[in-house]
Amino acid sequence: MQRIALGTTGLTVSEICLGSMTWGSQNSETEGHAQLDMARDHGVNFIDTAEMYPVNPVRAETVGRTEEIIGSWLAARGGRDGLVIASKVTGQGQVVRAGAPITGASLRTALEGSLRRLQTDVIDLYQLHWPNRGSYHFRQHWDYAPKAGRAETRAHMLDVLEEAAKLIAEGKIRHIALSNESAWGAAQWLSLAEANGLPRMATVQNEYSLLCRQFDTDWAELSVMEDMPLLAFSPLATGLLTGKYAGDVTPEGSRRSLNPTLSDRITPQVFPAVAGYLGVAARHGLDPAQMAIAWCRTRPFACLPIIGATSLAQLKTNLGAAGLVLSPEVLDEIEAARRLQPMPY
């Protein structure tokens, strides 16, 4: 597994990050531990989680369970110093803290809970799960209406950055980062940090896959210019790019059996788009999941896919994308397929 520098952080991480959001709902603690074991055996040192996990669905009674599973694995296996652990503070509109927005104070409260559940003294990359002002992610771009309030937004950002500086000084987090953020938002965080000598947002975790390429324009430029890597969640488009839902089927026990629309990813255009990419993989003798994950690593900006699985067989397949080099012919065919269905959801 190749190791790469994570932007300006000084951290070195595996080219694939292990996601964890099914542990505690679709996966048991034992299964979560087995996935962690397999991933580490394959060279993965980068683990992503969040205080609100598990999902499918998010429930008040299970919030934090995923972090607890990672924590019990760390306690049993050791080796914390060789890992880079990322987690997230929950924001507005969710069951955590009655859906309150992120503030400097809630950043500290959330972090203390995550540290306790993870059984660690420090979180390497602490991410804001989504902006207080809302976002266009998760299909919200269909009716996105940006909110005004620049001064209020910047005051909130300054509050969070000042608290993050204290937490870094206390050794409780190493770096602060973003998720589900816009290019404008990231630019504001960066400019405020630079102007006030405060911690710099290190990375952004946004959705990105062959089916979801919102990052490819303004965000791509910001990512390159500011050395802010993309941690790409859902690189398999919640399983669509594996082909398991082809023909509009719903396998028993799959995410779609719990979330029939896959959070509004099921559209009239999505299966023709999937068929195009499955065709590319078939013509070149590639596993479609491995092709989709490896494609993320070909982008002109730093892009680290976050993989997830509900079985060891799925995880082994996904880990097989490490080191896979896609030929120019494959990449050309991928782009040709994209032009036929450029925005399927």
Secondary structure, 3 states (H helix, E strand, C coil): CCEEECCCCCCEEECCEEECCCECCCECHHHHHHHHHHHHHCCCCEEECCCCCCCCCCCCCCCCHHHHHHHHHHHHHCCHHHCEEEEEECCCCCCHHHHCCCCHHHHHHHHHHHHHHHCCCCEEEEEECCCCCCCCCCCHHHHCCCCCCHHHHHHHHHHHHHHHHHHHHCCCEEEEEEECCCHHHHHHHHHHHHHHCCCCCCCEEEECECCECHHHCHHHHHHHHHCCCEEEECCCHHHHHHCCCCCCCCCCCCHHHHCCCCCCCCCCCHHHHHHHHHHHHHHCCCCHHHHHHHHHCCCCCCEEEEECCCCHHHHHHHHCCCCCCCCHHHHHHHHHHHHHCCCCC
